[in-house]
Amino acid sequence: MSRLRVSMDIGGTFTDVVAYDEQTGRYSADKASTTPDDLTEGVISALGAVVDSPRDIGFLVHGTTQGLNAFLQRRGVRVLLLATDGAADTYHIARGPRTRLYDLHYRKPEPLLPLRDIVRVRGRLDSAGVETEPLDEAAVRAAARRFQEEDFAAIAVAYLFSHANPAHEVRTREILLEELGPEVTISLSHEAANEWREYERTSSAVVEAYIGPVIRRYLSGLTGTLAARDVAVPLHVMQSSGGIITAESARRRPLQTLLSGPVGGTMGGVALAELLNRPNLICMDMGGTSFDVSLVVDGQPDVSSEARLEGLPLLMSVVNIHTIGAGGGSIAWAEAGGLRVGPQSAGASPGPACYGRGGSRPTVTDANLVLGRIDHKGFASGQLALHTGQAEHAIAGIGRELGLDTLAMAEGICDVANAKMAQAIRTITVSRGIEPREFTLVAFGGAGPMHSVFLARELGISEVVVPRFPGAFSAWGMLETEIRKDFAEPYFRLDADLDGEDMARRLRASAEQGLRSLDSEGVPPASRRTEAYADIRYAAQEYTLTVPVTDAAEPRSPDFVEIIAKRFAQLHESRYGHANLGAPIEFVTLRTTAFGDLGRAPAETVPAAPDSVFPYQLRPVVFGGERHDTRFVSRDDLCQGHEFAGPTVVLEPTATTVVPPGYGVSMDSFGSLVVREEGQ
């Protein structure tokens, strides 16, 4: 009988895996080195570390950075863009930098395709979607011939006002399939992003076409390998929105998987917020390559309807995640007499100098090892025996450049990395009017708990929570989420002109579409639900806020507009510090989200401590330039109710938690380490 719920998170350095046994109610977690040349190899290795028989797997989900890496490293495919004649340069004209108007160093984002790869196609719809000029089908067939003759691998189609009427885009796909066959990758802008804003919708379609073949090849290879190893259940993939879909659905809509990897940690934070009754969390994920920070506000993930990657806009539901190049593998280097850390990373291969795999440049991991904060024998479940001598040699080299001894240089590397990460947290909180001191900091990732208390001290955050299996927390979060499908429909109406009956009809139709979309995801009808939202702005303004309407009065109700206007004003006040209740508002987009519950892995509690005693060893660790006798304790030896003070280093297979002097630690009933400043 299939009894295991398994999740996998493929990071830049390690692939983490978590398995929940539904018969015993126990979790297990492990990791394997990521294999950049063939990610499937690392996935299978990690899976084998916690699963004896693939036939025991009853549910399988994973998050991957495959599409994101292809985008960031510009390793996608060559795309042919079909655009409306007379507006074909929209993608290259882009949009003015309204947030950087006076920045002399501003550079427009680099498009994913050159002007010569844009085909101008005659045919026009007006803003209401009424055809004013028929589609030039001969031009589409000529584009298909060019696709065959040149080195293209995907096609994006983005016509003016296709969000109002997709007929021309749909007909274009029919012609392309006739000419090129069913295997060609085609992305239609109204399917990638059924919203207004021509540039953003075009950009979304181009990105989906650019990464689509890469993601499809990867998912096909992985599902084939899993099937060959007797995994009998469908593979699910984490989406940027915080929900999951089957790999087959992800192959059809690859854009939704772009931020698949980092989002699992945010959804783990959502589950943790409910468990610990802490509704406001800052989730920090520090791995080997990057530092990701996101928010849980009032128990819900901070989700937006638009994202930007390297300046290029994407219209899709996405958890707001701010990422910088700061991880355990981030390389320290000297520039103009100062110290820099990252964004360059030693990655998984060759890795930091202490890995002994040929790396020679100093990294954050090397610095922590030199300071005594890492157990050189038990790192990464004991899969890597770290070489302290090689780390010291690398640190000493940059220390000589900057006139510092080895220990001072190691602490300097950690301090610079901490300053960068603290600024990243300020970017997603303070810069948006959010006070970080009102949140709990949740630390995970292989290196997150090692730096979290130092970040909390710099930001004035009073409490840090390190959950169980912190190195695999993102993977655990993927077991706590649901199937999710998002739908958008343009709907331009002033509040005074709103037809409640029409809005109600459209919301019902969208809800029915959302529920039907879950048929292919294997969700029982009783486990489906929908939520509705509306993008709203003040009349004559440009940008919107997304307002929930699911639990508001019926749109046909006379007080519906009043209720929604109050919600919009509250959101506007929270985001911008002011509101104008009573001013005319305008509806712009209707949104529907369909959810399907496939079950979740419940949290496992840990036994209560019989007494206050637990085994530990004392070793010297450097804090503030001085060596301190520091307690080293295995997390497996701690129970609910155990309390102790820093300096302490808590060891476990997937991560290391460092607690400096002046802080106290307790373990709660779910096995989380709760760290607070002494006296609080």
Secondary structure as GFF3:
##gff-version 3
##sequence-region A 1 680
A	DSSP	beta_strand	4	10	.	.	.	ID=ss1
A	DSSP	beta_strand	14	21	.	.	.	ID=ss2
A	DSSP	beta_strand	26	33	.	.	.	ID=ss3
A	DSSP	alpha_helix	39	50	.	.	.	ID=ss4
A	DSSP	three_ten_helix	54	56	.	.	.	ID=ss5
A	DSSP	beta_strand	57	63	.	.	.	ID=ss6
A	DSSP	alpha_helix	66	72	.	.	.	ID=ss7
A	DSSP	beta_strand	79	84	.	.	.	ID=ss8
A	DSSP	alpha_helix	90	93	.	.	.	ID=ss9
A	DSSP	three_ten_helix	115	117	.	.	.	ID=ss10
A	DSSP	beta_strand	118	121	.	.	.	ID=ss11
A	DSSP	beta_strand	124	125	.	.	.	ID=ss12
A	DSSP	beta_strand	131	133	.	.	.	ID=ss13
A	DSSP	alpha_helix	137	149	.	.	.	ID=ss14
A	DSSP	beta_strand	154	158	.	.	.	ID=ss15
A	DSSP	alpha_helix	167	180	.	.	.	ID=ss16
A	DSSP	beta_strand	185	188	.	.	.	ID=ss17
A	DSSP	alpha_helix	189	192	.	.	.	ID=ss18
A	DSSP	alpha_helix	198	228	.	.	.	ID=ss19
A	DSSP	beta_strand	235	238	.	.	.	ID=ss20
A	DSSP	beta_strand	244	246	.	.	.	ID=ss21
A	DSSP	alpha_helix	247	252	.	.	.	ID=ss22
A	DSSP	three_ten_helix	254	257	.	.	.	ID=ss23
A	DSSP	alpha_helix	260	276	.	.	.	ID=ss24
A	DSSP	beta_strand	281	286	.	.	.	ID=ss25
A	DSSP	beta_strand	291	297	.	.	.	ID=ss26
A	DSSP	beta_strand	300	301	.	.	.	ID=ss27
A	DSSP	beta_strand	303	309	.	.	.	ID=ss28
A	DSSP	beta_strand	312	319	.	.	.	ID=ss29
A	DSSP	beta_strand	322	324	.	.	.	ID=ss30
A	DSSP	beta_strand	330	335	.	.	.	ID=ss31
A	DSSP	beta_strand	338	345	.	.	.	ID=ss32
A	DSSP	three_ten_helix	353	355	.	.	.	ID=ss33
A	DSSP	alpha_helix	364	370	.	.	.	ID=ss34
A	DSSP	three_ten_helix	379	382	.	.	.	ID=ss35
A	DSSP	alpha_helix	388	402	.	.	.	ID=ss36
A	DSSP	alpha_helix	406	428	.	.	.	ID=ss37
A	DSSP	three_ten_helix	430	432	.	.	.	ID=ss38
A	DSSP	three_ten_helix	436	438	.	.	.	ID=ss39
A	DSSP	beta_strand	440	444	.	.	.	ID=ss40
A	DSSP	alpha_helix	448	459	.	.	.	ID=ss41
A	DSSP	beta_strand	463	466	.	.	.	ID=ss42
A	DSSP	three_ten_helix	470	472	.	.	.	ID=ss43
A	DSSP	alpha_helix	473	478	.	.	.	ID=ss44
A	DSSP	beta_strand	483	494	.	.	.	ID=ss45
A	DSSP	three_ten_helix	495	497	.	.	.	ID=ss46
A	DSSP	alpha_helix	500	517	.	.	.	ID=ss47
A	DSSP	three_ten_helix	518	521	.	.	.	ID=ss48
A	DSSP	three_ten_helix	525	527	.	.	.	ID=ss49
A	DSSP	beta_strand	528	538	.	.	.	ID=ss50
A	DSSP	beta_strand	545	548	.	.	.	ID=ss51
A	DSSP	alpha_helix	560	576	.	.	.	ID=ss52
A	DSSP	beta_strand	585	596	.	.	.	ID=ss53
A	DSSP	beta_strand	617	623	.	.	.	ID=ss54
A	DSSP	beta_strand	626	634	.	.	.	ID=ss55
A	DSSP	three_ten_helix	635	637	.	.	.	ID=ss56
A	DSSP	beta_strand	643	645	.	.	.	ID=ss57
A	DSSP	beta_strand	648	652	.	.	.	ID=ss58
A	DSSP	beta_strand	655	659	.	.	.	ID=ss59
A	DSSP	beta_strand	663	667	.	.	.	ID=ss60
A	DSSP	beta_strand	673	677	.	.	.	ID=ss61
###
